[in-house]
Amino acid sequence: MPDAPRPLAHVVFFTLKDRTSENVQKLIDSCQEHLTGHEGTLFYGAGPRGEEFDRPVNDSEYDVGLHVIFDSKASQDAYQGHERHQQFIAANKESWAQIRVFDTYL
């Protein structure tokens, strides 16, 4: 008997080449346009780094955090190949200095 599907957290941290507040908002808006409403999404959120979080353990080397929780790896796999996700990458990749992706079973 196969294991039951497990929720999967897909978390991405974007560092922009031009780290202005306008470019941060532009990327957040693009996330909202392209990355919301995918099948199997249990939670979606995208926003700017909280600059007030400045403890020694806080990472401050990113501008936008994306958090999507899927009901299963299969849903996340479908999202990765989806046309809207591919459009998001094509529209924004030139603005990224770095991205870091963390996929975690919950």
MITOR-788100 format. One record per residue: residue number from 0; x, y, z of N, C-alpha, C, O in turn; residue in one letter. Coordinates in Angstrom, 3 decimals. Atoms other than C-alpha are relative to their C-alpha. Layout:
KOLTI_NUM_X_Y_Z_X_Y_Z_X_Y_Z_X_Y_Z_A .
...
END
This chain:
KOLTI_0_0.843_-1.181_0.000_0.000_0.000_0.000_0.892_1.249_0.000_1.746_1.380_0.877_M .
KOLTI_1_-0.841_-1.199_0.058_1.559_3.369_-1.018_-0.293_0.946_1.163_-1.397_0.974_1.708_P .
KOLTI_2_0.182_-1.009_-1.037_2.102_6.094_1.541_-1.002_1.047_-0.463_-1.106_1.342_-1.654_D .
KOLTI_3_0.939_-1.078_0.310_-0.572_8.777_1.726_0.792_1.248_-0.404_1.895_1.464_0.097_A .
KOLTI_4_-0.680_-1.247_0.360_0.354_12.090_0.067_0.233_0.872_1.234_-0.598_0.929_2.141_P .
KOLTI_5_-0.348_-0.886_-1.107_2.075_14.521_2.419_0.028_1.437_-0.498_0.471_1.691_-1.618_R .
KOLTI_6_-0.112_-1.401_0.396_1.750_18.300_2.336_1.468_0.370_-0.215_2.366_-0.163_0.437_P .
KOLTI_7_-1.340_-0.431_0.366_4.770_20.012_0.837_0.056_1.524_0.016_-0.754_2.189_-0.631_L .
KOLTI_8_-0.226_-1.448_-0.017_6.007_23.528_1.607_1.052_0.339_-1.040_2.157_-0.202_-1.018_A .
KOLTI_9_-0.904_-0.503_1.039_7.618_25.258_-1.373_0.282_1.455_0.358_-0.593_2.313_0.234_H .
KOLTI_10_-0.371_-1.330_-0.486_9.493_28.316_-0.086_1.165_0.500_-0.841_2.177_-0.183_-0.999_V .
KOLTI_11_-1.011_-0.575_0.886_11.506_30.598_-2.348_0.363_1.388_0.505_-0.514_2.192_0.821_V .
KOLTI_12_-0.488_-1.314_-0.400_13.649_33.575_-1.368_0.726_0.623_-1.181_1.686_0.058_-1.705_F .
KOLTI_13_-0.519_-0.708_1.163_14.419_36.086_-4.128_0.854_1.185_0.449_0.427_1.989_1.278_F .
KOLTI_14_-0.833_-1.191_-0.149_17.287_38.559_-4.072_0.017_0.681_-1.363_0.348_0.065_-2.376_T .
KOLTI_15_0.091_-0.744_1.252_16.855_41.251_-6.694_1.319_0.677_-0.344_2.099_1.027_0.541_L .
KOLTI_16_-1.170_-0.749_0.445_19.583_42.854_-8.769_-0.125_1.461_0.403_0.832_2.064_0.888_K .
KOLTI_17_0.292_-1.386_-0.368_17.982_46.265_-8.200_-1.018_-0.047_1.138_-2.210_-0.246_0.907_D .
KOLTI_18_0.771_0.319_-1.201_16.666_46.082_-4.651_-0.886_1.162_0.477_-0.988_1.401_1.680_R .
KOLTI_19_0.877_-1.114_-0.367_14.273_49.071_-4.722_-1.352_-0.517_0.480_-1.752_-1.637_0.164_T .
KOLTI_20_1.338_0.396_-0.472_10.893_48.988_-3.009_-0.963_-0.172_-1.172_-1.874_-0.998_-1.106_S .
KOLTI_21_0.855_0.140_1.185_9.265_49.441_-6.431_0.200_-1.363_-0.651_-0.771_-2.003_-1.055_E .
KOLTI_22_-0.267_1.307_0.602_10.971_46.323_-7.790_-0.458_-1.140_0.896_-0.899_-2.178_0.402_N .
KOLTI_23_0.529_0.997_-0.934_10.083_44.367_-4.657_-1.497_-0.154_-0.228_-1.991_-1.275_-0.346_V .
KOLTI_24_1.450_0.062_0.199_6.406_45.268_-5.149_-0.346_-0.586_-1.359_-1.322_-1.325_-1.486_Q .
KOLTI_25_0.243_0.553_1.340_6.607_44.450_-8.862_0.097_-1.523_0.023_-0.726_-2.205_-0.590_K .
KOLTI_26_-0.138_1.457_-0.076_7.840_40.932_-8.063_-1.147_-0.617_0.802_-1.676_-1.660_0.419_L .
KOLTI_27_1.131_0.501_-0.788_5.179_40.441_-5.375_-1.268_-0.021_-0.857_-2.028_-0.988_-0.823_I .
KOLTI_28_1.173_-0.056_0.885_2.515_41.540_-7.881_0.041_-1.104_-1.053_-0.989_-1.691_-1.382_D .
KOLTI_29_-0.137_1.066_0.993_3.870_39.093_-10.449_-0.257_-1.370_0.628_-0.870_-2.238_0.005_S .
KOLTI_30_0.316_1.246_-0.723_3.762_36.287_-7.873_-1.509_-0.160_0.106_-2.056_-1.228_-0.170_C .
KOLTI_31_1.460_0.030_-0.175_0.126_37.177_-7.186_-0.686_-0.359_-1.321_-1.634_-1.144_-1.341_Q .
KOLTI_32_0.612_0.240_1.307_-0.692_37.153_-10.903_0.194_-1.431_-0.491_-0.737_-2.038_-1.020_E .
KOLTI_33_-0.344_1.269_0.634_1.044_33.916_-11.856_-0.019_-1.221_0.921_-0.181_-2.347_0.450_H .
KOLTI_34_-0.258_1.144_-0.880_1.444_31.762_-8.762_-1.137_-0.331_0.957_-1.019_-1.264_1.751_L .
KOLTI_35_1.157_0.285_-0.853_-1.931_31.884_-7.010_-0.969_-0.939_-0.712_-0.980_-1.034_-1.939_T .
KOLTI_36_1.116_0.768_0.536_-4.830_29.484_-7.460_0.353_-1.283_-0.715_-0.477_-1.824_-1.446_G .
KOLTI_37_-0.356_1.266_0.645_-2.919_26.432_-8.631_-0.654_-1.157_0.744_-0.818_-1.115_1.964_H .
KOLTI_38_0.650_1.176_-0.579_-4.590_23.076_-8.054_0.873_-0.618_1.086_2.080_-0.788_0.909_E .
KOLTI_39_-0.705_0.628_-1.101_-3.632_21.502_-4.755_0.649_0.974_0.973_1.304_0.548_1.925_G .
KOLTI_40_-0.572_-0.993_-0.900_-2.583_24.778_-3.106_-0.831_0.082_1.278_-2.040_0.308_1.236_T .
KOLTI_41_0.655_-0.141_-1.303_-3.404_24.815_0.600_0.219_1.396_0.583_-0.619_1.900_1.331_L .
KOLTI_42_-0.337_-1.339_-0.488_-1.722_28.168_1.325_0.921_0.662_-1.003_1.809_0.024_-1.569_F .
KOLTI_43_-0.868_-0.817_0.839_-0.156_30.943_-0.733_0.291_1.297_0.739_-0.606_1.887_1.340_Y .
KOLTI_44_-0.357_-1.309_-0.525_1.731_33.989_0.490_1.294_0.470_-0.632_2.216_-0.319_-0.840_G .
KOLTI_45_-1.223_-0.611_0.513_4.316_36.361_-0.961_0.100_1.389_0.598_-0.896_2.108_0.676_A .
KOLTI_46_-0.150_-1.317_-0.582_5.767_39.450_0.643_1.449_0.397_0.155_2.360_-0.394_-0.084_G .
KOLTI_47_-1.351_-0.514_-0.175_8.764_41.617_1.382_0.633_-0.515_1.285_-0.054_-0.901_2.231_P .
KOLTI_48_-0.728_0.335_-1.230_11.448_40.773_3.904_-0.350_1.038_1.052_-0.383_2.236_0.768_R .
KOLTI_49_0.275_-0.904_-1.111_10.563_42.253_7.279_1.303_0.588_0.526_2.046_-0.085_1.240_G .
KOLTI_50_-1.272_-0.619_-0.358_13.412_44.696_7.818_0.188_0.140_1.507_1.320_0.245_1.979_E .
KOLTI_51_-0.113_-0.122_-1.454_12.630_44.960_11.535_0.495_-1.279_0.668_0.850_-1.274_1.847_E .
KOLTI_52_-0.506_1.259_-0.540_13.653_41.327_11.983_1.506_-0.027_-0.211_1.987_-0.447_-1.263_F .
KOLTI_53_-1.431_-0.195_0.179_17.330_41.946_12.597_0.839_-0.687_1.073_1.932_-0.232_1.411_D .
KOLTI_54_-0.809_0.776_-0.938_18.447_39.374_15.139_1.172_-0.633_-0.746_1.114_-0.776_-1.967_R .
KOLTI_55_-1.152_0.604_0.678_21.818_37.760_14.417_-0.353_-1.233_-0.841_0.350_-1.536_-1.805_P .
KOLTI_56_0.365_1.209_0.749_20.035_34.611_13.171_-0.853_0.291_-1.237_-1.059_-0.600_-2.060_V .
KOLTI_57_0.843_-0.340_1.145_17.840_36.469_10.645_0.838_0.221_-1.252_1.841_0.934_-1.229_N .
KOLTI_58_-0.631_-0.178_1.305_18.885_36.249_7.004_-0.567_1.279_-0.619_-1.783_1.403_-0.763_D .
KOLTI_59_0.450_-1.253_0.604_18.710_39.711_5.423_0.434_0.121_-1.453_0.375_1.208_-2.029_S .
KOLTI_60_-0.528_-0.022_1.366_20.101_38.767_2.015_-1.045_-0.395_-1.039_-0.719_-1.033_-2.041_E .
KOLTI_61_1.044_0.228_1.004_16.762_38.521_0.210_-0.982_1.157_0.064_-0.978_1.941_1.013_Y .
KOLTI_62_0.952_-1.103_0.100_13.992_40.876_-0.841_-1.450_-0.447_0.069_-2.289_0.247_0.643_D .
KOLTI_63_1.375_0.507_0.057_10.862_38.758_-1.415_0.011_-1.466_0.396_0.860_-2.238_-0.051_V .
KOLTI_64_0.204_1.395_-0.356_9.721_35.525_0.177_-1.317_-0.493_-0.577_-2.344_0.178_-0.481_G .
KOLTI_65_1.190_0.659_0.546_7.260_33.192_-1.547_-0.215_-1.281_0.785_0.717_-2.064_0.971_L .
KOLTI_66_0.337_1.187_-0.785_5.475_30.505_0.486_-1.256_-0.624_-0.599_-2.331_-0.024_-0.581_H .
KOLTI_67_1.146_0.729_0.551_3.223_27.943_-1.193_0.005_-1.385_0.632_1.003_-2.103_0.578_V .
KOLTI_68_0.139_1.336_-0.573_1.979_24.865_0.602_-0.971_-0.778_-0.875_-2.110_-0.369_-1.102_I .
KOLTI_69_0.787_0.875_0.857_0.710_22.081_-1.611_-0.471_-1.209_0.790_0.136_-1.588_1.792_F .
KOLTI_70_0.528_1.187_-0.684_-1.382_19.085_-0.602_0.839_-1.242_-0.245_0.698_-2.241_0.460_D .
KOLTI_71_-0.815_1.174_0.328_1.160_16.729_-2.190_1.144_0.402_-0.927_1.138_1.486_-1.510_S .
KOLTI_72_-1.090_-0.196_0.959_4.359_16.449_-4.200_-0.551_0.012_-1.423_-0.064_0.762_-2.268_K .
KOLTI_73_0.590_0.032_1.342_2.218_15.614_-7.231_-0.558_1.370_-0.384_-0.408_1.801_-1.527_A .
KOLTI_74_0.530_-1.343_0.289_0.494_19.006_-6.965_1.130_0.988_-0.244_1.036_1.838_-1.129_S .
KOLTI_75_-1.148_-0.885_0.196_3.838_20.771_-6.624_0.677_-0.290_-1.339_1.116_0.639_-2.017_Q .
KOLTI_76_-0.574_0.367_1.294_5.178_18.872_-9.640_-0.828_0.603_-1.145_-0.266_1.114_-2.114_D .
KOLTI_77_0.867_-0.583_1.035_2.159_20.000_-11.708_0.190_1.512_-0.065_0.228_2.080_-1.157_A .
KOLTI_78_-0.242_-1.440_-0.084_2.708_23.600_-10.558_1.306_0.373_-0.698_1.360_1.362_-1.430_Y .
KOLTI_79_-1.297_-0.305_0.591_6.362_23.491_-11.623_-0.076_0.039_-1.528_0.575_0.871_-2.159_Q .
KOLTI_80_0.115_0.055_1.451_5.390_22.592_-15.189_-1.108_0.843_-0.587_-1.234_0.941_-1.807_G .
KOLTI_81_1.161_-0.759_0.466_2.314_24.806_-15.388_0.434_1.239_-0.795_1.445_1.870_-0.486_H .
KOLTI_82_-0.295_-1.135_0.874_2.264_27.508_-18.074_0.120_1.314_0.781_1.002_2.122_0.489_E .
KOLTI_83_-0.062_-1.249_-0.780_1.580_30.291_-15.535_1.298_0.089_0.803_1.869_1.172_0.931_R .
KOLTI_84_-1.272_0.003_-0.731_4.619_29.258_-13.462_1.153_0.290_-0.959_2.063_1.050_-0.629_H .
KOLTI_85_-1.039_-0.247_1.002_6.771_29.194_-16.600_-0.021_1.461_-0.470_1.035_2.043_-0.718_Q .
KOLTI_86_0.117_-1.419_0.361_5.443_32.667_-17.555_0.616_0.884_1.084_1.290_1.868_0.780_Q .
KOLTI_87_-0.581_-0.751_-1.113_6.404_33.946_-14.089_1.524_0.007_-0.091_2.156_1.056_0.041_F .
KOLTI_88_-1.462_0.099_0.100_9.966_32.695_-14.504_0.513_0.844_-1.159_1.455_1.620_-0.997_I .
KOLTI_89_-0.447_-0.737_1.186_10.310_34.126_-18.016_-0.104_1.512_0.205_0.768_2.261_-0.235_A .
KOLTI_90_0.223_-1.433_-0.189_8.922_37.515_-16.960_0.926_0.616_1.036_1.152_1.826_1.011_A .
KOLTI_91_-0.712_-0.568_-1.144_11.106_37.889_-13.860_1.453_-0.415_0.160_2.188_0.238_0.900_N .
KOLTI_92_-1.324_0.559_-0.296_14.320_35.866_-14.061_1.142_0.986_-0.214_2.159_0.903_0.475_K .
KOLTI_93_-1.068_-0.974_0.245_16.388_38.740_-15.442_0.164_0.976_1.166_1.206_1.620_1.287_E .
KOLTI_94_-0.079_-0.932_-1.140_15.621_40.762_-12.282_0.628_-0.647_1.235_0.897_0.037_2.222_S .
KOLTI_95_-0.502_0.714_-1.181_16.984_38.093_-9.913_1.520_-0.049_0.028_2.161_-0.433_-0.950_W .
KOLTI_96_-1.423_0.207_-0.237_20.491_38.230_-8.513_0.222_-1.411_0.523_1.240_-2.040_0.233_A .
KOLTI_97_-0.088_1.345_-0.581_19.832_34.983_-6.630_-1.397_-0.454_0.405_-2.228_0.354_0.817_Q .
KOLTI_98_1.184_0.593_-0.616_17.003_32.640_-5.729_0.447_-1.225_0.777_1.374_-1.937_0.389_I .
KOLTI_99_-0.247_1.202_-0.800_17.005_29.993_-3.042_-1.341_-0.678_0.207_-2.318_-0.038_0.596_R .
KOLTI_100_1.233_0.771_-0.063_14.389_27.254_-3.032_0.130_-1.049_1.095_1.122_-1.775_1.165_V .
KOLTI_101_0.042_0.984_-1.080_13.461_25.152_-0.005_-1.326_-0.745_-0.115_-2.391_-0.148_0.043_F .
KOLTI_102_1.191_0.864_0.071_11.005_22.250_-0.461_0.063_-0.952_1.186_1.038_-1.683_1.360_D .
KOLTI_103_0.017_0.747_-1.249_10.005_20.568_2.782_-1.318_-0.723_0.166_-2.381_-0.118_0.030_T .
KOLTI_104_1.225_0.719_-0.361_7.518_17.828_3.605_-0.446_0.443_1.389_0.372_0.685_2.277_Y .
KOLTI_105_0.567_-0.432_-1.272_5.197_18.802_6.431_-0.732_-1.144_0.681_-1.277_-0.966_1.771_L .
END
